[in-house]
Amino acid sequence: MSAAESVAVVGTPDYRTRHRTWLAANLPPHWRADAVDYRPPSLDEAKAWEAELHRQGLWGIAWPREYGGHGLSLREHLIANQEIGRLPMPESQNSIGKELAGPIILAIATEEQKRRYLPAILEMREIWCQGFSEPEAGSDLAGLRTRATRDGAAWRVNGQKVWTSGAHRAQRCLLLARTGSMEARHGGLSLFALRMDQPGVTVRPLRQITGEAEYCEVFFDDALVEPEDALGEPEAGWQAAVRVLEVERGTNRMYRAWRFEQELRHLVTACRNEPALARLLEDGHYRQRIAQVQVDVEVLKRMVEQVVDDLVGGQPIGGRGSLSKQHWSEAHQRFAALALEMVEQASYPPSPEVAAAQRRFRKLYLQARAETIYAGTTQIQLGIIADRILKLPRGA
Ligand SMILES: Cc1cc2nc3c(=O)[nH]c(=O)nc-3n(C[C@H](O)[C@H](O)[C@H](O)COP(=O)(O)OP(=O)(O)OC[C@H]3O[C@@H](n4cnc5c(N)ncnc54)[C@H](O)[C@@H]3O)c2cc1C
């Protein structure tokens, strides 16, 4: 379908049906995480697929047309994400570009920067990573030490980031760096769009318990930031970073609740078709725990829909992103443990379908360990809820 035809797809009354039909017809079956012959896409395949998703109106939905978006609202974004979540599709290789960098660029960047960065993100020409956390600054982000110093009109960056997801494939880093004194803490930070393909940047992927190496250490040694790649006002980086984190907790990967439900359906289907597992579905203990997962999913869906309603109505996300982040990460971790516990009770050798479920849920269990850490830990979310939502007094 041409780009011109794809414009007709978005905004029509049968918007949901069109996306559902297109995805069902075009998602390669072996890319489905529940497929017996599952094979994830290569980076080049993923780039081509995601660029096509954008042409089909499934990415950049609420971004203005002049920056490559489809000029619709967060409501259509939600519908598209519900359809994406219904299928066990590959995760985006550029979710940081599309879901974290994009919104903050739209909010604080210059017109020239928006025209330069945003279409490149949607067309998958530039993948972004998020350079916030450091070895000594995670929860306490305001303590970060990576420093950007003036070099004429440009900046030179020195320091180290860690847990930088996808840095090994990124062309840009949304970098939070210190431009003022350590004593200034929040006040001395600035935000940059640093080019990753330059001599002063070294990326070292870290091997994870899943066997993958997705999260990286990034070292800056006099790395250059051109003047046109400084984002927002100097020393106003903290306010921008807080907005990025609110988006990360509130609207990022909006499909999560529907993907979570798809995972639950996969578990139940895999169990139904295997006698040893089917018995678990009749067991009161497992029935209760499975039903609780469905409750968790429904609560999460309502939370996401409420955030969208509020944003469309002009209310900022604020601390409420912490509610859904906290709920999702804890509930999803419980689900992953339950799913693994169940599928591991299959008789041996497992059928191809049960083997596919075992492969998926073993990986999910390991991946989910990090969900209560990234985008801010459980304790940090609870602190935000206590402070900003409940306005509880602080102890001495
Ligand atoms: C898989 C993964 C991917 C990530 N991707 C990125 C990325 O792309 N970009 C990026 O910048 N960062 C990324 N991170 C980093 C992530 O944001 C940090 O790990 C997180 O903020 C916690 O920081 P920390 O690891 O330094 O732990 P710490 O801040 O040292 O926390 C250690 C423990 O102390 C607790 N704690 C700390 N402060 C408080 C407090 N005030 N009150 C109560 N308890 C507290 C924490 O809850 C935690 O249990 C990623 C992390 C993971 C695990």
The ligand as a Gaussian input file, in Angstrom:
#p B3LYP/6-31G(d) Opt

LIG

0 1
 C       16.538000      -3.900000      32.177000
 C       16.855000      -2.477000      32.489000
 C       16.817000      -1.535000      31.469000
 C       17.113000      -0.211000      31.740000
 N       17.153000       0.697000      30.701000
 C       17.570000       1.961000      30.943000
 C       17.777000       2.885000      29.879000
 O       17.548000       2.570000      28.698000
 N       18.226000       4.114000      30.163000
 C       18.486000       4.521000      31.445000
 O       18.883000       5.663000      31.639000
 N       18.328000       3.658000      32.483000
 C       17.888000       2.397000      32.267000
 N       17.754000       1.511000      33.310000
 C       18.155000       1.918000      34.645000
 C       17.022000       2.060000      35.647000
 O       16.313000       3.247000      35.435000
 C       17.661000       1.990000      37.034000
 O       18.180000       0.689000      37.210000
 C       16.664000       2.292000      38.136000
 O       16.284000       3.635000      38.105000
 C       17.242000       1.957000      39.527000
 O       18.480000       2.559000      39.697000
 P       19.742000       1.689000      40.206000
 O       19.838000       0.471000      39.357000
 O       20.910000       2.598000      40.263000
 O       19.354000       1.212000      41.671000
 P       19.449000       2.085000      43.012000
 O       18.894000       3.440000      42.751000
 O       20.842000       1.996000      43.541000
 O       18.452000       1.305000      43.969000
 C       18.843000       0.116000      44.666000
 C       17.684000      -0.271000      45.604000
 O       17.474000       0.787000      46.557000
 C       16.117000       1.220000      46.504000
 N       16.046000       2.667000      46.709000
 C       16.827000       3.621000      46.120000
 N       16.449000       4.853000      46.511000
 C       15.378000       4.691000      47.343000
 C       14.528000       5.568000      48.058000
 N       14.690000       6.898000      47.977000
 N       13.537000       5.044000      48.820000
 C       13.348000       3.696000      48.914000
 N       14.144000       2.797000      48.253000
 C       15.139000       3.289000      47.483000
 C       15.634000       0.872000      45.120000
 O       14.225000       0.753000      45.060000
 C       16.347000      -0.441000      44.869000
 O       15.629000      -1.496000      45.460000
 C       17.417000       0.179000      33.060000
 C       17.425000      -0.772000      34.089000
 C       17.157000      -2.087000      33.820000
 C       17.219000      -3.093000      34.946000

